[in-house]
Amino acid sequence: EKIDVIPYELLLTIYLNNISISTISCSPFNLIMLTVGFLINNGYIDKYSDINLLKICDHENNGIAGQNKFSRKVEVFTTVKSDENVILQNQKYISSACGSIDDFILGKDLKKIKSSIRVNSEVILKLNIETLKHQRHKKAHGGLHSAALFDKNGIISVIMEDIGRHNCIDKIAGHILIKRLPVNDKIIFTTGRLSLDIIYKISKMLIPVIVTNSSITYSAAITARKLNLTAIGYARGGRFNIYSCPRRVT
């Protein structure tokens, strides 16, 4: 017999100005980064300074008998008050397998990415290996996605891990916002599929290049072209496919 270590799952409920806006199924680390990234990527805030107070608390009433140790809540108070009716209409539960881009952000015009970054193909080929090298939680028990932030030379800035691929991207967004990092020369590598909602998150962050070792959906590729975002898939085993804006790859 052998003891198997399995990943931990947490239900994180976000309260914005005393209104519950979302419950996210996530891994129990980097929760502040996740919350900030979720708020910016879903249009609840425009910048980190919009937040007056953010605190993570135990969740006393999560509706699941005996499961309080598996749930937390985060309370966020902002300078700009969102429309309560819009918030209540978009209130939702997000599983680890599903992403979310709230309806009201889909109605907004996203900015086209103007970065003139050029990335050598040799750098792209190394991103998968570098990401795997820096994974900590996945090495311990598997079952997690990862997203890593690189500069154009392939130097890693931060890696985020989570049971949800969308959560990894939100955690990176939160890190960028809190650390006030420039993004016009950055690359994100993710182990998850590039779906439409991931493309919206990346474009909201103004990251010019997104790379995955997995696949990309048709709608994601078309949207990436419209937003001037370089989307690269299947970057593993000495190869990759470019689906949009190939001029950034040399």
C-alpha positions, 0 to 999 in steps of 0.5 A: 500500500502507498499513501496517495497525495491528492490536490485540495479544493476550496470554495471561495466566495467573493463579496463585493461591497457586501454583495456576493458576486461569485463562488469559485472552485479553486486551489487554496493558495494565492487567494488574494491574487486570484480575487484581484485578478478575477475582479479586473478580468471580469470588469468589476474594477479598472485598477488595483487602487479601486480596492479600499479593503480586501480581507479573507475570512472563514466562511461560516454559512456555506450551505454544505453541512460539515464542509466549512473547512473547505470554504472561505470568503473574501470581502472586497470594498471598492471606491467605485460602487458597481450597479447592484442589479448588474452584480446580482444578475451575474452572480454565479458559481464557477467550477474548476472546469469552467471559466467565466466572463460576465455578460456585462464585460462582453458588451464592452469594447476590448482594446487591441494590443499594440505591443511591438514585442518580438519573440525568438522561436527558440524562446517559445520552445523552452517555455513548456520546459521552464514552466514544468521546472518551476511547478511546485504543487503539481510535482507534489500531487498532480491534478493542477494547471499552471500559468507562468509569466515570462519576459521576451527572453524567456525569463520567468517572473512568476508561476501560478498553479490551480485546479482551474486553468482560468484561475491560473490566469486570474492569479497572474492578472492579480500578481501583475496588478499588485506588483504594478508590472509592465506588460507590453513585453510579457508572455504568458504560458499556460497548460490549459486549452485556449478558449474564448474566455481565456482570450478575453482575460489575456486581452483585458490584461494587454498581454501580447503573447499567449502560449499553451502546450494544449489546443485552442478553439476556433472562436478563440483564434478568430478573436485573438486575431481581431484583438491583435493578440498572438496565440500559440498552441501545442508548444511542446516537443520541439514544435508549436502552431501560431494561430494569430499575429505571427509577426511577433515570432522570429 
